[in-house]
Amino acid sequence: MQMKKMATILKFVYLIILLIYPLLVVTEESHYMKFSICKDDTDCPTLFCVLPNVPKCIGSKCHCKLMVN
């Protein structure tokens, strides 16, 4: 009986970790991009834009914009 409770609690903890971790990653990414000050496109970090988006410097802040050929 007690082993089932422990297993249920452990599953609950794993579930909470799996649900909260992506939220923290997304929050950190948006926070980083929001406060990235730039002068041109090369000042923006390339790691935080998901393809086909590319980092662009617009109004002295970095934004991810769709890449146009």
MDAnalysis code that builds the backbone (N, CA, C; Angstrom):
import MDAnalysis as mda
import numpy as np

u = mda.Universe.empty(207, n_residues=69, atom_resindex=np.repeat(np.arange(69), 3), trajectory=True)
u.add_TopologyAttr("name", ["N", "CA", "C"] * 69)
u.add_TopologyAttr("resid", np.arange(1, 70))
u.add_TopologyAttr("resname", ["MET", "GLN", "MET", "LYS", "LYS", "MET", "ALA", "THR", "ILE", "LEU", "LYS", "PHE", "VAL", "TYR", "LEU", "ILE", "ILE", "LEU", "LEU", "ILE", "TYR", "PRO", "LEU", "LEU", "VAL", "VAL", "THR", "GLU", "GLU", "SER", "HIS", "TYR", "MET", "LYS", "PHE", "SER", "ILE", "CYS", "LYS", "ASP", "ASP", "THR", "ASP", "CYS", "PRO", "THR", "LEU", "PHE", "CYS", "VAL", "LEU", "PRO", "ASN", "VAL", "PRO", "LYS", "CYS", "ILE", "GLY", "SER", "LYS", "CYS", "HIS", "CYS", "LYS", "LEU", "MET", "VAL", "ASN"])
u.atoms.positions = np.array([
    [0.820, -1.196, 0.000],
    [0.000, 0.000, 0.000],
    [0.866, 1.263, 0.000],
    [1.876, 1.274, 0.883],
    [2.735, 2.451, 0.973],
    [3.599, 2.606, -0.289],
    [3.988, 1.495, -0.915],
    [4.776, 1.562, -2.147],
    [3.971, 2.189, -3.278],
    [2.662, 1.920, -3.325],
    [1.817, 2.521, -4.352],
    [1.714, 4.029, -4.150],
    [1.627, 4.475, -2.899],
    [1.579, 5.907, -2.616],
    [2.885, 6.576, -3.030],
    [3.994, 5.928, -2.727],
    [5.295, 6.488, -3.090],
    [5.437, 6.571, -4.603],
    [4.987, 5.533, -5.302],
    [5.059, 5.532, -6.762],
    [4.174, 6.634, -7.338],
    [2.996, 6.822, -6.777],
    [2.089, 7.868, -7.251],
    [2.688, 9.246, -7.014],
    [3.280, 9.455, -5.855],
    [3.905, 10.747, -5.557],
    [5.081, 10.992, -6.495],
    [5.880, 9.984, -6.747],
    [7.027, 10.124, -7.642],
    [6.571, 10.445, -9.067],
    [5.533, 9.786, -9.532],
    [4.988, 10.088, -10.864],
    [4.486, 11.521, -10.923],
    [3.844, 11.970, -9.861],
    [3.343, 13.342, -9.806],
    [4.495, 14.342, -9.876],
    [5.559, 14.087, -9.150],
    [6.722, 14.983, -9.161],
    [7.347, 15.015, -10.553],
    [7.503, 13.873, -11.187],
    [8.039, 13.826, -12.551],
    [7.145, 14.603, -13.513],
    [5.853, 14.458, -13.377],
    [4.916, 15.169, -14.240],
    [5.037, 16.676, -14.063],
    [5.131, 17.121, -12.832],
    [5.281, 18.554, -12.561],
    [6.580, 19.083, -13.177],
    [7.654, 18.330, -13.029],
    [8.940, 18.747, -13.618],
    [8.819, 18.832, -15.132],
    [8.203, 17.846, -15.749],
    [8.055, 17.847, -17.208],
    [7.169, 18.985, -17.700],
    [6.219, 19.404, -16.912],
    [5.341, 20.499, -17.322],
    [5.947, 21.873, -17.065],
    [6.720, 22.008, -16.017],
    [7.279, 23.314, -15.658],
    [8.547, 23.635, -16.437],
    [9.376, 22.657, -16.733],
    [10.650, 22.908, -17.407],
    [10.493, 23.627, -18.753],
    [9.613, 23.169, -19.660],
    [9.462, 23.912, -20.928],
    [8.972, 25.346, -20.715],
    [8.157, 25.558, -19.719],
    [7.692, 26.904, -19.419],
    [8.859, 27.804, -19.027],
    [9.767, 27.294, -18.232],
    [10.944, 28.076, -17.834],
    [11.841, 28.375, -19.023],
    [11.997, 27.424, -19.926],
    [12.836, 27.630, -21.105],
    [12.237, 28.695, -22.001],
    [10.950, 28.636, -22.252],
    [10.277, 29.627, -23.098],
    [10.339, 31.002, -22.452],
    [10.135, 31.075, -21.159],
    [10.193, 32.360, -20.462],
    [11.587, 32.960, -20.553],
    [12.620, 32.152, -20.350],
    [13.996, 32.641, -20.424],
    [14.324, 33.119, -21.835],
    [13.871, 32.394, -22.843],
    [14.143, 32.784, -24.223],
    [13.498, 34.120, -24.549],
    [12.243, 34.292, -24.194],
    [11.569, 35.547, -24.511],
    [12.165, 36.702, -23.721],
    [12.589, 36.443, -22.479],
    [13.227, 37.472, -21.675],
    [14.547, 37.897, -22.308],
    [15.324, 36.941, -22.791],
    [16.614, 37.241, -23.390],
    [16.441, 38.055, -24.668],
    [15.502, 37.644, -25.506],
    [15.299, 38.353, -26.769],
    [14.702, 39.736, -26.538],
    [13.873, 39.877, -25.527],
    [13.219, 41.158, -25.267],
    [14.230, 42.227, -24.876],
    [15.262, 41.846, -24.135],
    [16.212, 42.821, -23.628],
    [17.539, 42.809, -24.378],
    [17.583, 42.202, -25.571],
    [18.790, 42.225, -26.380],
    [18.846, 43.547, -27.143],
    [19.798, 44.386, -26.786],
    [19.956, 45.675, -27.454],
    [20.950, 45.492, -28.595],
    [20.630, 46.072, -29.736],
    [21.483, 45.875, -30.907],
    [21.605, 47.164, -31.717],
    [22.621, 47.166, -32.581],
    [22.793, 48.245, -33.546],
    [22.542, 47.752, -34.961],
    [22.908, 46.475, -35.225],
    [22.590, 45.857, -36.512],
    [22.296, 44.372, -36.297],
    [21.946, 43.666, -37.373],
    [21.504, 42.270, -37.279],
    [22.565, 41.342, -36.691],
    [23.838, 41.672, -36.853],
    [24.899, 40.789, -36.359],
    [25.025, 40.831, -34.829],
    [24.445, 41.842, -34.183],
    [24.473, 41.924, -32.721],
    [23.467, 40.977, -32.064],
    [22.514, 40.471, -32.819],
    [21.452, 39.618, -32.267],
    [21.918, 38.162, -32.185],
    [21.572, 37.455, -31.102],
    [21.962, 36.041, -30.968],
    [21.197, 35.169, -31.952],
    [21.900, 34.245, -32.574],
    [21.265, 33.396, -33.587],
    [20.644, 32.142, -32.993],
    [20.985, 31.780, -31.763],
    [20.530, 30.525, -31.183],
    [19.064, 30.528, -30.769],
    [18.441, 31.674, -30.625],
    [17.106, 31.726, -30.066],
    [16.001, 31.875, -31.097],
    [16.337, 31.886, -32.367],
    [15.318, 31.929, -33.418],
    [15.197, 30.548, -34.045],
    [13.984, 30.067, -34.150],
    [13.720, 28.760, -34.744],
    [13.555, 28.950, -36.245],
    [14.263, 28.125, -37.026],
    [14.144, 28.220, -38.483],
    [12.702, 28.044, -38.905],
    [12.214, 28.752, -39.864],
    [12.888, 29.627, -40.836],
    [13.043, 31.067, -40.379],
    [12.923, 31.348, -39.091],
    [13.097, 32.708, -38.586],
    [14.573, 33.026, -38.393],
    [14.900, 34.298, -38.554],
    [16.266, 34.776, -38.341],
    [16.207, 36.013, -37.445],
    [17.269, 36.264, -36.678],
    [17.268, 37.448, -35.815],
    [17.471, 38.732, -36.623],
    [16.665, 39.729, -36.325],
    [16.758, 41.025, -36.988],
    [16.767, 42.117, -35.931],
    [17.546, 43.157, -36.173],
    [17.603, 44.309, -35.278],
    [16.571, 45.326, -35.758],
    [15.522, 45.516, -34.962],
    [14.454, 46.447, -35.318],
    [14.242, 47.368, -34.124],
    [14.451, 48.652, -34.335],
    [14.265, 49.615, -33.251],
    [15.196, 49.375, -32.074],
    [16.423, 48.998, -32.334],
    [17.457, 48.724, -31.332],
    [17.158, 47.528, -30.447],
    [16.233, 46.653, -30.865],
    [15.944, 45.417, -30.136],
    [15.921, 44.254, -31.117],
    [16.348, 43.096, -30.651],
    [16.375, 41.902, -31.489],
    [15.002, 41.253, -31.550],
    [14.597, 40.876, -32.755],
    [13.335, 40.172, -32.982],
    [13.580, 39.035, -33.949],
    [12.806, 37.969, -33.827],
    [12.869, 36.863, -34.780],
    [11.864, 37.136, -35.892],
    [12.356, 37.198, -37.107],
    [11.493, 37.460, -38.263],
    [11.662, 36.364, -39.290],
    [10.635, 36.140, -40.083],
    [10.651, 35.109, -41.108],
    [11.688, 35.445, -42.168],
    [12.523, 34.450, -42.504],
    [13.571, 34.653, -43.489],
    [12.963, 34.715, -44.887],
    [13.307, 35.743, -45.647],
    [12.805, 35.922, -47.004],
    [13.984, 35.740, -47.956],
    [13.778, 34.904, -48.984],
    [14.863, 34.643, -49.957],
    [15.086, 35.810, -50.835],
])
